[in-house]
Structures are given as structure tokens and as C-alpha cells.
Amino acid sequence: MSAYIVSDDTAIVVAVWATKPDRALPTVADVTAAYHELVAENYISVNHRYRENEGPHPAPKITDGMIMAAMDLAPGKVNGAIRNYNYQACETSEYPASKAAKMVAAAGKALLDRLAPIDGHWGLDEGELAKLDCGAVSLMSLIK
């Protein structure tokens, strides 16, 4: 693995989606705090990987406009930012229990909830899949 410090835009997108309340814009203060936490964890990962002791770079001034832009990004770009950050920050054994890892999970959940909101009930009724089974060949069986 080649670890690096993600772009400020990547960290901001993850911070925005991690702090997003339901259907509302997160505050600049909340996003800024999350950004600092994410960048600090990214530096911990890179420093661990390369046995360095670099500190976080100066943070950009996060604005409401940046937050709105992050919320309006195409879902694939948001997913890419979340996955990129997670990959670059995961070098230490402490990462899975870190605040940053929890923020990554929250950002992913927020994105999934936006893309596929629950349609009114939890789970599936017994036999629901059988009703949909048309005997077609599964795409997964073709991959094997």
C-alpha cells in the first residue's frame, strides 16, 4: 500500500457527509471539527507507514458554499472520496476504533440513505424472494 495525505476536498466531503443531519446541511463548525479529526488520523496513518512525524497542514476555511457543493456532488464522487479516505487512513491497528473510522461509516450510511431510503418497513416478508424468483440465471453464477 502507498499511503498519502488525501486532498482537502476529499477530507471535506467525508466530513460533510459524516456530520450531515437528516436532510439538513451540517454547520461549518461541525464540518470543521470533523475535518480536523479526519486529517489528523490520515497523518497518523501516513506517519506510521513511513515512520515519519509530520503534522497536519494548515486547514482551509470551510464555508457554507463548500458544504453545499459537497452535498450536491454526484454519489459516485462521494463514494470515491469516502473509500479513498478510508484506504489512506487505515494503516494502524487503532484505526478501526478511531473517531475517523466512525465518521467514515457515518458518511457511508448517509450516502446509502440518500441513494436508497428505506421504503417504509424493515426487512423482507417470508417468501418475498420466492415471489420474485423467475428461474433466470444469476449473474453471480456466471462470474464463478
VENTADA-V442678 format. One line per field, one symbol per residue. phi: phi as a letter, one per 40 degrees, with the letter a starting at -180 (. if undefined). psi: psi as a letter, one per 30 degrees, with the letter a starting at -180 (. if undefined). A space follows every 10 residues. Layout:
phi=???
psi=???
//
This chain:
phi=.bcacccdcc ccccccccbc cdfbcccdcc ccccdccccc cccdcccccb fbacbdcdcc ccbdcccccc cccddccccc ccccddccbb cbccddcccc cccccccccc cccccaccch acgbcdgccc cccbgccccc cccc
psi=kjklklleee eeeeeeffgj ljglklleee eeeeeeeeee eeeeeeeeeg hlhklklkkl jkleeeeeee fflkeeeeee eeeeeeefgg flffefglee eeeeeeeeee eeeeeikkhf lkaklkfeee ffjgglkkee ffe.
//
